[in-house]
Amino acid sequence: MGVDQQKVNIAFLFVCLLFGSGHGKIPPFWRDTFVTMTNSLGGPPLTVHCKSKQDDLGTHVAPFHQNYQFKFQPNIWKSTLYFCSFQWDKQFKWFDIFDAVRDQDVCKDKCNWDIRANGPCRLDKKAPTCFPWK
C-alpha cells in the first residue's frame, strides 16, 4: 500500500469515526445546547425573536418570571451565533444570546439568562455575568 493510499484510508477512518452512528449515540461535541431566557423585567411580557444565519426561531412571548427556551447543536468551529431582539413596553433591544466564542466553554450545554431592563445576565455557577444591550 502506497503512502497516498494510506492517507486516504486514514482520512476515511477518521470520517467514519467522526460521523458514524456510534450505535445511536451522539459524540459529546455534538450534544444539544439549551438556551433559556427568563423574563425578569418586573412585570411586562417579553417578546423574543431569535435567529442564526441558518435558523429563524420565530417570535415568542414570555410573561413575567416565565421563560423561552430553544436548543441547537453548536458547530465544531466555535462560530455558532444566535442573535435575538427583545421587546417590552416601548423598548426594543438586541443581543447575541449565544456566541460560541464567548459562551460555549462557559455554559457547556446549558446557557441560562435573566433578561433585565438594563441588559441580559448570564447565570453562571458563581455569580451572574451581565452584559449591555447592543
N, C-alpha and C positions, 0 to 999 in steps of 0.2 A: 504494500500500500504506500503510495507516494505521500509527500508532505501535504500537497494540496487536498488530496482525498481525506487525509487525517483531519485537516482543518474543517472540511465540510462535515465530517462525521461528528466532530466535537461541537460545531455550531448546531447541527441537527439535534444532538443530545441535549444541549442547553435549551433550545427552543421547546423540546418535548418536556423537559423538567419545568420550565417556566410556565408554559401554557397548558400542560397536561391536566387531566381531570383530577388526579390525586385521589381517586375514589370518592369524588364529590366534595372534597374539602378544598376550600379556597386558600391559597397561600396567604400567610399573615400580612404581607404588604398590600393585599387587596381586600382587606376587611372593610366593611362599611364604616363610614364616619357619620355620626349623628350630630347635627347642629340643632340646638334648641334655643329659641329666643323667648324670654318671658317678658310680658308687658309689666313693667314696674314704673309706669308713668304717673300713677296716683289717681287714676280714675277713667280717663277717656280710652275708648277702644283704639287699638293699634292696628293699622293696615300695613301689611308687609308684602312686598313683591320682590322675589329673589330670582336671579339669573346667573348663568355662567355663559361662556361662549357657545356651549352646546345645548344647554337646557334653559327653558323658561318655566319656572315652577308655578307661575300664576300668582294671583292676588289672594291673600288670606287675611282674615281679621281675627285678632286675639283680644278678647276682653281683658280688663284689668286683672292681674295675677294669673292669667291663663297664658298658654304658650303656643307657639307654632314650631313644628319640628320637620326637618327633612333629612334624608340620608343620601349618600353617594359614595363612590369609591374614588379616592384620590389617585392621581396617576403617579408613576414611579419617578417622574422628573421633577416633582415638587413645584409644578406650575398650575395646580388646580386653584381656581379663583371663583368664588361666588360673591356677587355684589347685590345689595338689597336697597330698595327705597323703603322709607318708613314715614307714615303719615298719621297724624293725630291732630285734632282740632284744626288749626290753620297752619300747622308745622309740616314741612316736607324736608326730609333729611336723607342722606346717602351714607352707606358704609360697606366696606368689603368684609362681610361677615365670616368668610373663610378664605384666608390667604395662606396657601400651603407653606410658604417660606416663614411666615410669622406664626402659624398655628399648628402645623402638622405634628411637630415634636412636642409641643406643649399639651395639646388636647388629646393626643393619641387617637382614640376612636370616639370621643365624646367632647364636643365643644358646647358649653352652656353659657348663655349670655343673658344678662339683665339689660333690658332696653330702658334707658332713663332719659329724661329730657335733655340733660347736658352731654349725653353720649352713651354708647354701649359699653358694658363692663363684662369682660370675660371672667367667669367664675373659676379661678384656678384653685388648686388644693390649699395653698397658703392664704391668699388674700385676692380679692378681685383686682383685675387689671383693667383700668378704664381708659378709653380712647376718645379723642374728639371726633365729631362728625366730619365728614369730608366736605 
